[in-house]
Amino acid sequence: HQMNNERNFHIFYELADGASSQQREHWKYPDKNGLSKFRFVNQSGTFDRRDISDKKQFKYTLEAMDKVGVSDVERERVFCIVAAILHLGNVEFDETSSTDGDGSAITSASRHHAMTCCQLLDVDIELLTKALCTRTISAGGLKGKLGAGIEKQHTVAQAAEARDALAMTLYERMFLWLVWRVNQAISVVGDTDERKKRLSEVLRNRQDRENLAAYYAKNNKNVPEYICDYSIGCLDIFGFEVFEENSFEQLCINYANEVLQQHFNDVVFKQEQNLYESE
């Protein structure tokens, strides 16, 4: 859900504007004009950011991926997942009836979006349909046993909720993997040999930096250990975001931001001030 003048995650728009036509065809992704047909990005009617080019931002994203050592295969999988999520949002459901009650099925009009999603994720369409349109209820004694439990049909509303939950989970898992991948690249944890190996992977295809890494390796005794890896410290604090109607989610975000700001002020200013006064 997006409120007025609000966008979804920026990568959806950057990919549409920054990827080449060949890349968009490969990832089955729309161009910038085609985004208006996709539910996860068209709800607010806002597709552009003021004074920021999505095309340039996509270039920066690719450069950042390269610098932290994300391989071509890994990058391919990331963008396939982004495209799959976009198509998943356009999957709709029809109501079905049976002796067990009301159920749901993917509409014929949106089935091509489901098929595209499955192709990008390399999963079977029947498995996706089952995940969206049914749920399995397990009794206590049967819980965890293969094939155990009772399968129950989802209503149209429940299937839509399952679709959105799956999309959010896919994005969350992808995001957490990227965070892990960045941490792996800049981590100083591990022995020197491990860090040198990781650094070499991060700096591949960068001849000048490879030469620098070789120099460090050759003169390791004269160089501090931490020089064998990158280290970044970052504190990013946001303030209030005010919309015409603030949702409960936005209230939680604003509250968390203000608590974090107060903690920052306490550590950086108040405790330091107390230290100076005590001295």
Secondary structure per residue as TSV (DSSP state, phi and psi in degrees):
chain	resnum	aa	ss	phi	psi
A	1	H	-	360.0	133.1
A	2	Q	-	-122.5	140.5
A	3	M	-	-84.2	173.6
A	4	N	T	-57.2	136.0
A	5	N	T	67.7	16.3
A	6	E	-	-114.4	140.4
A	7	R	-	-103.5	167.1
A	8	N	S	-82.7	-163.6
A	9	F	-	-58.7	136.7
A	10	H	H	-60.3	-28.9
A	11	I	H	-61.5	-29.0
A	12	F	H	-61.0	-38.7
A	13	Y	H	-84.1	-36.9
A	14	E	H	-64.3	-39.7
A	15	L	H	-65.0	-38.8
A	16	A	H	-68.4	-35.9
A	17	D	H	-92.7	-26.9
A	18	G	H	-100.6	-26.3
A	19	A	S	-73.1	150.6
A	20	S	-	-73.1	166.0
A	21	S	H	-62.3	-35.1
A	22	Q	H	-67.5	-41.1
A	23	Q	H	-65.8	-43.0
A	24	R	H	-63.7	-38.7
A	25	E	H	-65.0	-41.5
A	26	H	H	-65.2	-41.3
A	27	W	H	-89.4	2.7
A	28	K	T	55.0	47.0
A	29	Y	-	-112.6	141.4
A	30	P	-	-75.5	160.5
A	31	D	-	-81.1	-176.5
A	32	K	G	-59.4	-39.4
A	33	N	G	-70.6	-27.9
A	34	G	G	-79.8	-10.8
A	35	L	G	-62.0	-27.0
A	36	S	G	-64.0	-13.2
A	37	K	G	-90.8	-0.2
A	38	F	-	-111.9	128.6
A	39	R	H	-62.5	-36.9
A	40	F	H	-71.3	-10.8
A	41	V	H	-128.0	-3.2
A	42	N	H	-107.6	5.2
A	43	Q	S	-72.4	-28.8
A	44	S	S	-97.4	-15.2
A	45	G	S	77.9	6.2
A	46	T	-	-106.4	122.6
A	47	F	-	-122.2	-14.7
A	48	D	-	-118.8	155.5
A	49	R	B	-107.6	144.7
A	50	R	T	-69.5	129.1
A	51	D	T	64.4	14.1
A	52	I	B	-129.9	127.8
A	53	S	-	-93.1	120.8
A	54	D	H	-64.5	-31.2
A	55	K	H	-64.0	-44.6
A	56	K	H	-67.7	-39.4
A	57	Q	H	-63.6	-34.9
A	58	F	H	-65.8	-38.4
A	59	K	H	-62.0	-42.5
A	60	Y	H	-64.7	-37.0
A	61	T	H	-62.0	-44.7
A	62	L	H	-63.2	-41.7
A	63	E	H	-64.0	-40.6
A	64	A	H	-64.1	-41.6
A	65	M	H	-60.6	-41.6
A	66	D	H	-65.6	-40.2
A	67	K	H	-68.8	-30.5
A	68	V	T	-93.3	5.1
A	69	G	T	88.9	17.8
A	70	V	-	-69.8	120.9
A	71	S	-	-73.5	167.6
A	72	D	H	-61.2	-39.0
A	73	V	H	-65.9	-42.7
A	74	E	H	-65.4	-42.1
A	75	R	H	-63.5	-38.9
A	76	E	H	-59.2	-44.0
A	77	R	H	-67.0	-38.5
A	78	V	H	-60.6	-47.8
A	79	F	H	-73.5	-27.7
A	80	C	H	-64.2	-39.5
A	81	I	H	-67.1	-42.4
A	82	V	H	-58.7	-46.2
A	83	A	H	-64.8	-39.6
A	84	A	H	-62.6	-41.1
A	85	I	H	-62.1	-42.4
A	86	L	H	-60.9	-44.3
A	87	H	H	-70.3	-35.5
A	88	L	H	-59.0	-35.5
A	89	G	T	-64.7	-19.6
A	90	N	T	-94.4	4.0
A	91	V	-	-76.2	125.5
A	92	E	-	-117.2	169.1
A	93	F	E	-132.8	144.4
A	94	D	E	-104.5	152.7
A	95	E	E	-82.1	137.5
A	96	T	E	-124.1	158.5
A	97	S	E	-127.7	143.7
A	98	S	E	-151.3	-179.6
A	99	T	T	-65.2	-20.9
A	100	D	T	-87.1	-3.0
A	101	G	E	115.0	-168.6
A	102	D	E	-69.9	140.3
A	103	G	E	-134.1	-163.5
A	104	S	E	-149.9	158.1
A	105	A	E	-150.5	150.7
A	106	I	E	-65.5	133.0
A	107	T	-	-67.9	151.5
A	108	S	T	-64.5	-31.7
A	109	A	T	-68.9	-29.3
A	110	S	T	-106.6	5.2
A	111	R	H	-63.2	-32.2
A	112	H	H	-65.8	-29.4
A	113	H	H	-68.4	-40.3
A	114	A	H	-64.0	-41.6
A	115	M	H	-64.0	-43.1
A	116	T	H	-62.6	-43.3
A	117	C	H	-57.1	-45.1
A	118	C	H	-65.8	-39.5
A	119	Q	H	-63.0	-41.5
A	120	L	H	-70.1	-32.8
A	121	L	H	-92.7	-8.4
A	122	D	T	60.8	48.9
A	123	V	-	-126.6	164.3
A	124	D	-	-82.8	138.9
A	125	I	H	-61.7	-34.1
A	126	E	H	-67.1	-36.4
A	127	L	H	-67.3	-40.5
A	128	L	H	-64.3	-43.9
A	129	T	H	-60.4	-43.2
A	130	K	H	-64.2	-40.6
A	131	A	H	-64.8	-34.1
A	132	L	H	-86.4	-35.8
A	133	C	H	-102.2	-3.9
A	134	T	E	-140.5	165.9
A	135	R	E	-142.3	155.6
A	136	T	E	-111.1	125.1
A	137	I	E	-101.9	122.8
A	138	S	-	-110.2	130.9
A	139	A	-	-75.4	162.0
A	140	G	T	-53.7	-44.0
A	141	G	T	-74.5	-18.0
A	142	L	T	-101.5	-9.3
A	143	K	T	-59.2	129.8
A	144	G	T	90.3	-9.3
A	145	K	S	-87.4	136.5
A	146	L	T	-61.1	128.8
A	147	G	T	78.5	-0.9
A	148	A	-	-83.2	157.2
A	149	G	S	107.4	172.0
A	150	I	E	-112.2	127.2
A	151	E	E	-86.8	128.8
A	152	K	E	-123.7	139.4
A	153	Q	E	-73.7	142.9
A	154	H	-	-85.3	143.3
A	155	T	-	-72.8	172.9
A	156	V	H	-58.7	-44.1
A	157	A	H	-64.3	-41.4
A	158	Q	H	-67.7	-37.2
A	159	A	H	-64.8	-39.6
A	160	A	H	-64.5	-39.0
A	161	E	H	-65.3	-39.8
A	162	A	H	-64.6	-39.3
A	163	R	H	-60.8	-48.5
A	164	D	H	-66.5	-38.2
A	165	A	H	-64.4	-40.3
A	166	L	H	-64.0	-43.0
A	167	A	H	-61.8	-44.6
A	168	M	H	-65.6	-38.5
A	169	T	H	-67.1	-41.2
A	170	L	H	-59.5	-45.5
A	171	Y	H	-66.2	-41.4
A	172	E	H	-61.7	-46.1
A	173	R	H	-63.8	-39.8
A	174	M	H	-64.6	-43.6
A	175	F	H	-63.4	-44.7
A	176	L	H	-64.7	-35.5
A	177	W	H	-64.1	-41.9
A	178	L	H	-63.3	-40.3
A	179	V	H	-61.1	-44.4
A	180	W	H	-61.3	-40.1
A	181	R	H	-66.3	-40.2
A	182	V	H	-66.9	-44.2
A	183	N	H	-61.2	-36.4
A	184	Q	H	-62.9	-36.9
A	185	A	H	-72.6	-36.1
A	186	I	H	-104.1	-1.3
A	187	S	-	-63.7	143.3
A	188	V	-	-104.9	8.8
A	189	V	-	-79.4	141.8
A	190	G	S	110.8	167.3
A	191	D	-	-76.9	172.9
A	192	T	H	-60.6	-41.5
A	193	D	H	-63.2	-40.5
A	194	E	H	-64.2	-42.0
A	195	R	H	-68.1	-37.8
A	196	K	H	-62.8	-41.9
A	197	K	H	-63.9	-42.7
A	198	R	H	-66.1	-40.3
A	199	L	H	-62.7	-41.0
A	200	S	H	-61.2	-38.5
A	201	E	H	-66.3	-42.2
A	202	V	H	-64.2	-36.3
A	203	L	T	-96.4	14.8
A	204	R	T	-62.6	155.1
A	205	N	T	63.7	11.7
A	206	R	-	-120.2	87.3
A	207	Q	H	-58.3	-42.0
A	208	D	H	-64.7	-37.9
A	209	R	H	-76.5	-30.6
A	210	E	H	-64.0	-39.1
A	211	N	H	-64.0	-38.3
A	212	L	H	-65.7	-42.2
A	213	A	H	-62.9	-38.9
A	214	A	H	-64.7	-38.4
A	215	Y	H	-63.0	-44.5
A	216	Y	H	-59.9	-43.7
A	217	A	H	-63.0	-39.9
A	218	K	H	-69.2	-33.7
A	219	N	T	-113.9	37.2
A	220	N	G	-56.9	-36.8
A	221	K	G	-66.4	-25.7
A	222	N	G	-96.3	3.1
A	223	V	S	-121.5	136.2
A	224	P	-	-55.2	146.9
A	225	E	G	-58.7	-38.9
A	226	Y	G	-67.0	-15.1
A	227	I	G	-68.4	-14.5
A	228	C	G	-76.9	0.0
A	229	D	S	-152.0	169.5
A	230	Y	-	-91.1	153.4
A	231	S	-	-144.1	129.5
A	232	I	-	-128.9	129.8
A	233	G	-	-112.2	128.7
A	234	C	-	-142.7	129.6
A	235	L	-	-124.0	115.4
A	236	D	-	-113.2	112.2
A	237	I	-	-115.4	128.1
A	238	F	-	-105.3	155.8
A	239	G	-	-102.4	-160.8
A	240	F	-	-68.3	144.7
A	241	E	-	-115.6	123.6
A	242	V	-	-112.8	121.8
A	243	F	-	-113.7	172.0
A	244	E	S	-59.9	-37.9
A	245	E	S	-132.6	111.4
A	246	N	-	-83.2	125.3
A	247	S	-	-76.2	169.2
A	248	F	H	-61.7	-37.6
A	249	E	H	-59.7	-42.8
A	250	Q	H	-67.3	-34.9
A	251	L	H	-60.7	-43.5
A	252	C	H	-64.0	-41.6
A	253	I	H	-62.2	-47.2
A	254	N	H	-62.6	-40.6
A	255	Y	H	-63.9	-46.3
A	256	A	H	-61.0	-40.2
A	257	N	H	-63.3	-41.5
A	258	E	H	-69.9	-37.3
A	259	V	H	-62.9	-43.0
A	260	L	H	-63.2	-40.1
A	261	Q	H	-63.3	-42.1
A	262	Q	H	-64.0	-40.0
A	263	H	H	-63.6	-42.6
A	264	F	H	-60.3	-46.8
A	265	N	H	-62.3	-39.5
A	266	D	I	-65.3	-44.3
A	267	V	I	-72.2	-45.6
A	268	V	I	-78.7	-37.6
A	269	F	I	-106.8	-56.4
A	270	K	I	-66.2	-47.7
A	271	Q	H	-66.7	-38.0
A	272	E	H	-65.4	-40.0
A	273	Q	H	-63.2	-42.1
A	274	N	H	-63.0	-37.3
A	275	L	H	-63.6	-45.0
A	276	Y	H	-63.4	-39.7
A	277	E	H	-66.3	-37.9
A	278	S	H	-69.1	-27.7
A	279	E	-	-80.5	360.0
